[in-house]
């Protein structure tokens, strides 16, 4: 599975890791890494249906929290796991200067990304 990559005007780069190949964009989650210059942020984006699905599954299988609650340190809830939904959420976080509050800040890159990324990957 190849990662989906998209460049951002002026602000650097946004990278979504682990691909965007969802079997059901309304019932899934995806790990995302946002890179702006040398700064990196990470989070997991979920859909509401996916959280309900996981709670029901865990209740039936007695896994994780046995379906009594759900939590994720750097969770972001979006309507669907699609390129448009992911980019809209990240764009808004950047506009509102919320990346560091919403996502987990990672160790910086050794070198700043300076080559434009092909959005078709």
C-alpha positions, 0 to 999 in steps of 0.5 A: 500500500503506497502512501497518499501524499499532497503538498500544501501551498506556502505552509509546507507538506501534509503527509498521510501515511499507510495509504488511503485505500479504504474499503468503507470510507464511513467505517474506518480509521487512518494514521496521519503524519503532517509535516510542515518544514522540519516539524512533524505531527501525528494523529489517528483519524476515525469516522463515527461509524468506526468507533461504534463498530469497534465498541460493538465488536469489543463488547462481543469479543471482550477485547480492549475495553469490552466495549465500555468506552473508547479513547485515543490520545491523538484522535480526530473525528471526521465524517469520512476517510477520504482525501477531501475530509482529511485535507479539510480537517488538516487545513482547518487545524493549520488555519486555527494554529491547532496542530500541536493541541490536536495531534502529537508532536513528533521529533523534528526531521533532520532535513527540511522537505524542500522538494515538492511532493507529487500529489499523484502518489 
